[in-house]
Every structure is written in C-alpha cells, then in structure tokens.
Amino acid sequence: MEAKEVTQWQDEAALERFKLISPLIDPALDPAKRAQLRQGIARNNGISERSLFRYEKAYREGSFTGLKPVSRVSEQIQGPFPGFREVLDEAILLKREVPTRSVNQIILILEGEGKVKPGLLKRSTLQEHLSKAGFSRRQMKKVAEARKGSSRRFCRPHRMMLGQADIKYVKLPVGKKGRMKQCYICTLIDDHSRYILASGVYDKQTADIVEAVYKKAILNWGIFSATYVDNGSQFVSKQLIRALSQLGIRHLRAKPYACQSKGKIEVYNRLINSFEKECKAKGRMTLDEANKYWEYFVEEYYHQKPHDGIAEYYVSMGREVPEGGITPQQEFTRDSVRLRFMDAGVVANAFLHHETRTVDKGACVNFGGRKYDVGLALIGAKVEIIFDPMAPGTITVHAKGMESFEAHPLEMSEYCKPRPELPETMLPVKPETSRFLDMLEKKHQQRMQQNADAISFASLRKEAAEGV
C-alpha cells in the first residue's frame, strides 16, 4: 500500500472526527454547556462520549494531525515468515480491487503469482491480519452499504418546507379487560422544528390512517412544500400521492433500506417507548383514551422539551443557543415563514377516494360490504362513488348527465316498501302507430320506385339503339 493512499484515508478519518468535535472546541463554552453538547453529539451519531473526549484531547495536543488514526497496517507487523508485510500489502490490494474476493481466492492468486510459496500462508493468519487492517468481509460490506447513500445530515432552514412521516408499533392496554393490544402511532413531523404537525393512535395499519394524519396536519397548519417517507405501502399509495399532488405537495421517497436518512423521525419514535411504558402503568383504557393521553404527551411533554437536534443545527451554523435550549414549540412558532392555509373544502376533496361500481337490478351498489340505494334511474349503469375512507357511512354518487347526490346504506324493514315510482323519462309511452312497420313500408316504396326507374331507363336505351 502506497504512503499516499494511507495518508488519504487518514485525512478523511481526521476530517470526520473534526466535524464531530467542532462544536465542542469553542473556548467560549462553559463546562456544563460543553457536556450537554457532547451528550447530544454522542447520542445523535451513535458514538460514545469517551471517544469524543479522546478526539478533543488529541486535537488540543496535536491539532488536526492529532486526529489522524494510526496506520491500519502497522510498520512493526510480526508475521509468521520473513516478507509477510509485503505479502499482506498485496493481499489488501487484491481485496480493494475486488471486495468480494474470499481469503482462499486471495491466497490462490498470491501463490499463483509466486508472491508466496504454496502452503506457507495460512487462511486463518491472513484473515486475522485483514480484519485488523479493516478489510474483513464484514467491514467491507459496511463500507459498501455506506457508499450507496449519503450519510450527510440535513435540516431545512424553515418550517413547513418538509414533513417526515412514519408509523411506530406499540402495545397498549386497549384490549378486553385491559389486555395489551398491538396499536400503531402514525406521525407527521416538521423537518426544521421537529414539531408534530399531526399524529394519532390507531388499531390498524393501513393507508387510510396515513391519509387521515396528512389531512389533519394540512387543515391545522396549512400545506408544506414536500414530504419525505420510506417505501412502506401505506406511504406510497396512489391515493396519497394523488391527494398531495392536487395540493401542490411533492412526494419524496427515501432510498430502500436507508433508515438513517429519516433520522429525525426515527429519533422521535424512540420517545414513543416512554409513552408506551406510561400507558402500561396507567392500565386499562379505550382507544379514544389512548389518543387523549397521546395528545397530552405530545403537547405537554414533547413540544415543551428542549430538543438537542435544534440546538445542534444552530451551533453548526455558528449561532448562539439559549442556555435552556430550544423546544419544538418555540422553534415552530417563532419562524418567520408564514403558514399557507387552503380552503377546507379543497383539502377534503383532495383526500376523497373514487371508485367505480355497476348498479344492480335492485337499484343498489355494493360498497364496504353494504348496499346503497342509488335510484331506479341508474339500474345497469356504471357510476362513480366518492367517499371518505375514515367515514364511509355516506357516499356520494356521480353519474354522467346527472348531478351528484348522497346515497345512504339500504335499510331492510319488516315489510316491503311501496315500489318507488319511475321517473317520467323512464315511464312507458303509448304508441300512436308502429314506427317500425311505417319505416318498412316507406323503404319498400323507395325500392319499388328505384326498380321502375331502372326499367324505364333500359327501354330508353333500347329504342335509341334501334334508331341507329
């Protein structure tokens, strides 16, 4: 391995370490504030505070150079035979060329090229030293996965620019006699302020609950520029994308298996675990009560609690942060960007579902396991039904040439109701004559006249020929 290549990865590692500790090396920070920032950085980056302490010390003692890690391949490697260091360098080069090469394949290549005598280099020995150098199969896999997507963190500069959504599984005592039952908390969070735009506890995991949360958020806080979701079927349904598109909201998807790109909502989801424990301690409750307590948890606890992510955002920009931190409520309400509200009717219409049905001979359509009476005038016709999936008791029926109207579930009474009168346009009309027979008579007369004209013309041609 060339010295230049070793220096490159050491420089990159030092740069990543410097990015982590840059908020901590400000001389103006008091020890308490520095400790608070260190805790937040460690938690948000999955690194121990001990490591951050070590990086800070290395930077104070050796500046940027002190952050460089030692070479993965030590200069004092004691191998099992003379010249092992050169053989290991060749093995690392082979691994870098094709990361999927196995240790056995590398040994075969080295032996075939005469780099090492057959049988001298053992598989376990090479595997151990490759692992120490950072080139084991597991380490190479992590590097490949990291390169597929960006690990660079982001935060929109203002509220309502991006909304992130997710569903969290929880077990709550909402079953019979307070038994724990699987529930789902669906949440839409503002990317900049970490403010919860809308959320709810549900006993099902369908696309309907996601649409309900989006609809609630837009009605309460207005529209946002874009939304960012994973590839779960509930978040990529045609109905949701159609509704958001009608309202001018862009629908963005995270890359498959890239959960780190939705770190804000994932960090928030971890807070739900404490809510789950409190509900278990509270004991038996209904689903409505669970929603009530969840609302209290969000409004009185989460929104009022200083958020480390908000402070970290401003520190990264060189801005001062109040000693007590900034809460999601404070950050959302103090933003200078105005909220953009839309007419409630427009929002409601955007989230309505549309399906096609054929009216049966009983003048009904089937929907949701029930029959809806739509009137005799539409028997046999295809109609479009429009409904709210969260309130399907009433549907709106639309048919060509008719005004839309509401239809209600058919009620089966004890006795048969009087047959409703047909509309005037469908009532039978007594004919004055048989228009079909009249048409045939007219057609027959026209054909006879055509035959007569043909005979006259033939006679005229014959007389003209005799005269010649």
VMD Tcl script that draws the C-alpha trace (Angstrom):
set ca {
  {0.00 0.00 0.00}
  {1.48 3.34 -1.02}
  {2.07 6.05 1.57}
  {-0.14 8.47 -0.35}
  {-3.09 6.11 -0.14}
  {-2.60 5.62 3.60}
  {-2.47 9.39 4.13}
  {-5.70 9.90 2.18}
  {-7.86 7.68 4.36}
  {-6.22 9.07 7.49}
  {-7.04 12.63 6.38}
  {-10.64 11.64 5.69}
  {-10.95 9.99 9.10}
  {-9.46 13.06 10.80}
  {-11.91 15.31 8.96}
  {-14.90 13.25 10.14}
  {-13.61 13.40 13.70}
  {-13.12 17.17 13.44}
  {-16.71 17.60 12.25}
  {-17.90 15.76 15.35}
  {-15.94 17.83 17.86}
  {-16.06 21.22 16.12}
  {-18.95 22.48 18.32}
  {-17.02 21.33 21.42}
  {-13.74 23.18 20.85}
  {-15.25 26.65 21.18}
  {-13.28 28.29 24.03}
  {-16.33 30.39 24.98}
  {-18.26 27.30 26.07}
  {-18.60 26.68 29.78}
  {-18.05 23.09 31.02}
  {-21.78 22.45 31.57}
  {-22.74 23.59 28.08}
  {-19.88 21.59 26.55}
  {-21.03 18.48 28.43}
  {-24.59 18.99 27.19}
  {-23.45 19.33 23.58}
  {-21.18 16.31 23.93}
  {-24.09 14.17 25.11}
  {-26.22 15.29 22.17}
  {-23.46 14.64 19.61}
  {-22.76 11.20 21.05}
  {-26.44 10.25 21.03}
  {-27.16 11.55 17.52}
  {-24.08 9.97 15.93}
  {-24.01 6.63 17.71}
  {-20.63 7.25 19.31}
  {-19.54 7.11 22.94}
  {-18.73 10.22 24.95}
  {-15.39 8.58 25.84}
  {-14.43 8.63 22.14}
  {-15.36 12.32 21.87}
  {-13.21 13.07 24.93}
  {-10.34 11.25 23.24}
  {-10.77 13.22 20.00}
  {-10.89 16.54 21.87}
  {-7.69 15.69 23.74}
  {-5.95 14.60 20.54}
  {-6.94 17.88 18.84}
  {-5.72 20.02 21.76}
  {-2.37 18.21 21.83}
  {-1.73 17.76 18.12}
  {-4.23 19.99 16.30}
  {-5.70 18.42 13.12}
  {-2.79 16.00 12.78}
  {-3.56 14.60 16.20}
  {-6.96 13.44 14.92}
  {-5.43 11.18 12.29}
  {-5.70 7.50 13.23}
  {-2.65 5.31 13.21}
  {-2.00 3.25 10.08}
  {-4.21 0.20 9.77}
  {-1.14 -1.80 8.81}
  {1.46 -1.29 11.48}
  {5.02 -0.86 10.37}
  {6.10 -3.34 13.05}
  {3.97 -6.30 11.95}
  {5.49 -9.53 13.20}
  {4.39 -12.07 10.59}
  {4.81 -15.85 10.61}
  {7.57 -15.67 7.99}
  {10.03 -13.12 6.54}
  {8.49 -10.77 3.98}
  {4.98 -11.20 5.42}
  {4.42 -7.42 5.36}
  {4.85 -7.28 1.58}
  {2.53 -10.28 1.14}
  {-0.12 -8.61 3.32}
  {0.11 -5.41 1.25}
  {-0.51 -7.46 -1.89}
  {-3.47 -9.21 -0.21}
  {-5.01 -5.83 0.75}
  {-4.55 -4.60 -2.82}
  {-6.35 -7.70 -4.14}
  {-9.18 -7.11 -1.66}
  {-9.53 -3.49 -2.72}
  {-9.62 -4.43 -6.40}
  {-12.50 -6.88 -5.88}
  {-14.01 -6.53 -2.36}
  {-15.97 -9.79 -2.76}
  {-12.81 -11.90 -3.10}
  {-12.56 -14.52 -0.37}
  {-9.43 -15.19 1.66}
  {-8.96 -18.52 -0.12}
  {-9.10 -16.83 -3.52}
  {-6.54 -14.25 -2.45}
  {-4.16 -16.98 -1.25}
  {-4.54 -18.83 -4.56}
  {-3.70 -15.67 -6.51}
  {-0.67 -14.90 -4.37}
  {0.61 -18.46 -4.73}
  {-0.10 -18.49 -8.49}
  {1.80 -15.24 -8.99}
  {4.76 -16.50 -6.96}
  {4.31 -13.94 -4.19}
  {4.30 -16.65 -1.56}
  {5.24 -20.32 -1.51}
  {2.32 -22.79 -1.65}
  {1.12 -23.77 1.82}
  {3.15 -21.09 3.60}
  {0.33 -18.54 4.06}
  {-2.48 -19.92 6.22}
  {-6.10 -18.83 5.79}
  {-6.62 -18.01 9.49}
  {-3.46 -15.89 9.58}
  {-4.37 -13.81 6.55}
  {-7.98 -13.40 7.70}
  {-6.83 -12.12 11.11}
  {-4.48 -9.51 9.63}
  {-7.01 -8.38 7.01}
  {-9.52 -7.82 9.79}
  {-7.02 -5.76 11.79}
  {-6.32 -3.68 8.69}
  {-10.04 -3.01 8.19}
  {-10.55 -5.27 5.18}
  {-12.59 -8.16 6.55}
  {-15.79 -9.24 4.76}
  {-17.98 -7.58 7.40}
  {-16.05 -4.31 7.30}
  {-16.06 -4.17 3.51}
  {-19.82 -4.79 3.49}
  {-20.40 -1.84 5.80}
  {-18.28 0.38 3.59}
  {-20.24 -0.71 0.51}
  {-23.55 -0.03 2.23}
  {-22.39 3.38 3.41}
  {-21.34 4.36 -0.11}
  {-24.78 3.55 -1.53}
  {-26.35 6.53 0.21}
  {-25.29 9.80 1.71}
  {-24.65 9.89 5.42}
  {-24.55 13.66 5.39}
  {-27.10 15.13 7.78}
  {-29.58 17.77 6.67}
  {-32.12 20.18 8.09}
  {-34.46 22.50 6.21}
  {-33.93 26.19 7.17}
  {-37.63 26.94 7.81}
  {-40.81 25.29 8.98}
  {-43.31 23.66 6.58}
  {-40.64 23.09 3.95}
  {-40.52 19.34 4.55}
  {-42.69 16.95 6.53}
  {-41.45 13.48 7.52}
  {-43.93 10.71 8.29}
  {-43.66 7.29 9.85}
  {-45.63 4.60 11.72}
  {-44.49 3.22 15.07}
  {-45.68 -0.11 16.51}
  {-46.74 0.00 20.16}
  {-48.57 -2.32 22.54}
  {-51.19 -0.58 24.65}
  {-53.73 -1.88 27.23}
  {-56.73 -1.26 24.98}
  {-57.88 -4.87 24.61}
  {-60.57 -6.68 26.55}
  {-60.08 -6.35 30.30}
  {-57.01 -4.16 29.71}
  {-55.04 -6.72 27.71}
  {-52.11 -5.43 25.71}
  {-53.02 -4.99 22.05}
  {-50.96 -4.10 19.01}
  {-51.55 -0.46 18.00}
  {-49.96 1.96 15.59}
  {-48.94 5.59 16.09}
  {-48.76 7.48 12.81}
  {-46.96 10.82 12.93}
  {-46.10 13.69 10.59}
  {-43.23 15.84 11.89}
  {-41.86 19.15 10.62}
  {-38.26 18.66 9.48}
  {-36.91 22.00 10.71}
  {-38.58 22.49 14.09}
  {-39.27 18.82 14.94}
  {-42.81 19.97 15.72}
  {-45.53 17.31 15.46}
  {-47.93 18.56 12.79}
  {-50.37 15.68 13.32}
  {-50.42 12.28 14.96}
  {-52.82 9.59 16.11}
  {-53.14 6.16 17.71}
  {-54.89 3.53 15.58}
  {-55.75 -0.15 15.84}
  {-54.94 -0.83 12.19}
  {-52.06 -0.19 9.82}
  {-53.50 0.91 6.51}
  {-53.05 3.70 4.02}
  {-56.24 5.29 5.40}
  {-54.62 6.28 8.70}
  {-51.69 7.91 6.88}
  {-54.09 9.94 4.74}
  {-56.02 10.95 7.86}
  {-52.84 12.25 9.53}
  {-51.80 14.22 6.44}
  {-55.30 15.68 6.09}
  {-55.37 16.69 9.76}
  {-51.95 18.34 9.52}
  {-52.85 20.35 6.41}
  {-56.16 21.52 7.86}
  {-54.45 22.61 11.10}
  {-51.20 24.13 9.82}
  {-51.55 24.58 6.06}
  {-49.62 22.99 3.23}
  {-45.90 22.21 3.21}
  {-43.60 22.13 0.20}
  {-42.72 18.42 0.26}
  {-43.00 15.27 2.31}
  {-40.34 12.61 2.90}
  {-41.35 9.00 3.59}
  {-40.00 5.48 3.40}
  {-41.17 2.88 0.89}
  {-43.88 1.28 3.02}
  {-47.06 0.57 1.08}
  {-49.04 2.95 3.32}
  {-46.84 5.90 2.31}
  {-46.62 5.25 -1.43}
  {-50.28 4.55 -2.18}
  {-51.69 6.07 -5.36}
  {-54.43 7.81 -3.38}
  {-51.96 9.59 -1.07}
  {-49.72 10.68 -3.94}
  {-52.77 11.84 -5.90}
  {-54.10 13.89 -2.96}
  {-50.74 15.54 -2.22}
  {-50.19 16.30 -5.91}
  {-53.55 18.07 -6.10}
  {-52.48 20.28 -3.21}
  {-49.06 21.01 -4.75}
  {-47.03 18.94 -2.25}
  {-44.06 16.96 -3.59}
  {-43.84 13.31 -2.55}
  {-40.24 12.22 -1.89}
  {-39.14 8.69 -1.01}
  {-36.13 7.53 0.95}
  {-33.85 5.00 -0.68}
  {-34.69 1.39 0.20}
  {-33.13 0.24 3.49}
  {-31.78 3.76 4.14}
  {-33.38 4.29 7.54}
  {-30.56 6.65 8.53}
  {-31.90 9.21 6.04}
  {-35.00 9.57 8.22}
  {-33.09 10.09 11.42}
  {-35.35 12.86 12.78}
  {-38.50 10.78 12.79}
  {-36.59 7.72 13.97}
  {-35.18 9.63 16.97}
  {-38.66 10.88 17.76}
  {-40.02 7.35 17.55}
  {-37.75 6.33 20.40}
  {-39.63 8.74 22.65}
  {-42.80 6.78 22.00}
  {-41.31 3.95 24.04}
  {-41.68 6.05 27.19}
  {-45.32 6.74 26.31}
  {-45.87 3.01 25.87}
  {-44.48 2.34 29.35}
  {-46.64 5.05 30.92}
  {-49.77 3.61 29.30}
  {-48.88 0.19 30.66}
  {-48.58 1.72 34.13}
  {-51.88 3.58 33.69}
  {-53.68 0.35 32.92}
  {-56.91 -0.40 31.12}
  {-58.07 2.23 28.64}
  {-60.00 2.60 25.40}
  {-58.51 3.57 22.07}
  {-60.08 7.03 22.39}
  {-58.47 7.44 25.80}
  {-55.12 6.33 24.37}
  {-55.43 9.09 21.76}
  {-56.27 11.59 24.50}
  {-53.21 10.65 26.57}
  {-51.04 10.65 23.46}
  {-52.17 14.20 22.70}
  {-51.23 15.21 26.27}
  {-47.84 13.53 25.84}
  {-47.12 15.44 22.62}
  {-48.45 18.86 23.66}
  {-47.35 18.98 27.28}
  {-44.13 16.99 27.16}
  {-42.55 16.59 23.72}
  {-43.35 20.07 22.37}
  {-42.21 21.74 25.61}
  {-38.95 19.78 25.98}
  {-35.70 21.35 24.61}
  {-34.58 19.42 21.55}
  {-30.88 18.67 21.11}
  {-31.27 18.47 17.33}
  {-32.48 22.08 17.12}
  {-29.57 23.31 19.23}
  {-27.11 21.30 17.17}
  {-28.46 22.87 13.96}
  {-27.81 26.42 15.18}
  {-24.42 25.53 16.69}
  {-23.34 24.10 13.32}
  {-24.19 27.49 11.79}
  {-22.20 29.39 14.40}
  {-25.34 30.76 16.06}
  {-25.83 31.10 19.80}
  {-28.34 28.90 21.56}
  {-30.15 29.92 24.78}
  {-28.85 28.20 27.89}
  {-32.11 26.32 28.38}
  {-32.18 25.12 24.77}
  {-34.99 25.48 22.23}
  {-38.21 23.48 22.26}
  {-40.08 22.34 19.13}
  {-42.97 24.63 20.14}
  {-40.69 27.67 20.37}
  {-38.90 26.92 17.11}
  {-42.13 26.37 15.18}
  {-43.94 29.47 16.44}
  {-41.02 31.90 16.08}
  {-40.27 31.04 12.44}
  {-40.64 33.97 10.05}
  {-42.16 31.93 7.21}
  {-45.93 32.42 7.07}
  {-48.25 29.43 7.11}
  {-50.16 28.79 3.87}
  {-53.70 27.65 4.56}
  {-56.08 26.23 1.97}
  {-59.86 26.09 1.81}
  {-61.12 23.21 3.94}
  {-63.38 22.02 1.12}
  {-60.45 21.82 -1.29}
  {-58.40 19.80 1.19}
  {-61.29 17.47 1.95}
  {-61.97 16.84 -1.74}
  {-58.32 16.07 -2.39}
  {-58.39 13.20 0.12}
  {-61.67 11.66 -1.05}
  {-61.50 8.22 -2.66}
  {-63.02 7.46 -6.08}
  {-64.22 4.02 -7.19}
  {-66.45 2.69 -9.97}
  {-69.49 0.47 -9.39}
  {-72.27 -1.03 -11.53}
  {-75.83 -0.50 -10.29}
  {-77.66 -3.83 -9.88}
  {-81.28 -4.58 -10.80}
  {-82.35 -3.60 -7.30}
  {-81.05 -0.06 -7.93}
  {-78.21 -0.56 -5.44}
  {-74.41 -0.55 -5.44}
  {-72.22 -2.68 -3.19}
  {-69.63 -0.86 -1.11}
  {-67.82 -1.90 2.05}
  {-69.97 -4.99 2.46}
  {-73.23 -3.00 2.38}
  {-75.77 -1.99 -0.25}
  {-76.52 1.63 -1.05}
  {-79.73 2.71 -2.80}
  {-78.98 4.96 -5.79}
  {-82.41 5.03 -7.53}
  {-84.13 3.20 -10.37}
  {-82.93 5.65 -12.99}
  {-79.39 4.22 -12.74}
  {-80.18 0.50 -12.97}
  {-77.44 -1.18 -15.04}
  {-75.35 2.00 -15.28}
  {-71.74 2.44 -14.17}
  {-71.41 5.15 -11.55}
  {-68.52 6.73 -9.67}
  {-68.75 6.64 -5.90}
  {-66.84 9.20 -3.85}
  {-66.21 8.61 -0.15}
  {-64.10 9.45 2.88}
  {-62.30 6.23 3.96}
  {-62.41 7.29 7.61}
  {-66.20 7.93 7.48}
  {-67.67 5.54 4.88}
  {-71.26 5.67 6.20}
  {-72.33 8.06 3.44}
  {-71.14 8.03 -0.15}
  {-71.54 10.50 -2.98}
  {-72.66 9.10 -6.33}
  {-71.73 10.71 -9.63}
  {-73.20 9.63 -12.97}
  {-72.97 11.19 -16.41}
  {-75.78 13.59 -17.15}
  {-76.86 13.84 -13.51}
  {-75.97 15.99 -10.54}
  {-74.01 14.24 -7.81}
  {-76.04 13.10 -4.82}
  {-75.54 11.37 -1.49}
  {-76.51 7.72 -1.04}
  {-77.14 6.03 2.27}
  {-76.99 2.35 3.27}
  {-80.10 0.40 2.31}
  {-82.33 -0.30 5.30}
  {-84.20 -3.61 5.39}
  {-87.62 -3.08 7.04}
  {-90.13 -5.70 8.24}
  {-92.43 -5.12 5.30}
  {-91.69 -4.39 1.69}
  {-91.88 -0.69 0.98}
  {-94.08 0.56 -1.85}
  {-92.26 0.36 -5.14}
  {-90.97 3.84 -5.91}
  {-92.40 5.50 -8.99}
  {-90.24 5.54 -12.07}
  {-89.04 8.90 -13.26}
  {-91.12 10.41 -16.05}
  {-88.30 9.92 -18.53}
  {-88.46 6.15 -17.92}
  {-92.27 5.71 -18.00}
  {-93.70 3.77 -20.99}
  {-95.40 5.83 -23.74}
  {-98.45 4.52 -25.68}
  {-97.54 4.49 -29.38}
  {-99.79 6.14 -31.96}
  {-98.56 3.75 -34.64}
  {-95.83 1.20 -35.35}
  {-92.93 3.30 -36.43}
  {-91.04 0.16 -37.43}
  {-93.77 -1.02 -39.88}
  {-94.13 2.50 -41.23}
  {-90.39 2.58 -41.85}
  {-90.55 -0.76 -43.72}
  {-93.43 0.46 -45.86}
  {-91.52 3.61 -46.80}
  {-88.41 1.60 -47.59}
  {-90.44 -0.80 -49.79}
  {-91.95 2.08 -51.77}
  {-88.50 3.60 -52.32}
  {-87.14 0.29 -53.61}
  {-90.11 -0.20 -55.99}
  {-89.63 3.29 -57.35}
  {-85.92 2.58 -57.93}
  {-86.85 -0.60 -59.86}
  {-89.38 1.30 -62.02}
  {-86.82 3.97 -62.86}
  {-84.31 1.29 -63.84}
  {-86.81 -0.38 -66.24}
  {-87.66 2.96 -67.89}
  {-84.02 3.75 -68.44}
  {-83.37 0.33 -70.03}
  {-86.27 0.81 -72.50}
  {-84.97 4.21 -73.48}
  {-81.52 2.80 -74.29}
  {-83.10 0.01 -76.43}
  {-85.18 2.45 -78.57}
  {-82.13 4.60 -79.12}
  {-80.16 1.58 -80.39}
  {-82.89 0.56 -82.91}
  {-82.98 4.09 -84.35}
  {-79.35 3.90 -85.18}
}
mol new
graphics top color blue
foreach p $ca { graphics top sphere $p radius 0.5 }
foreach p [lrange $ca 0 end-1] q [lrange $ca 1 end] { graphics top cylinder $p $q radius 0.2 }
display resetview
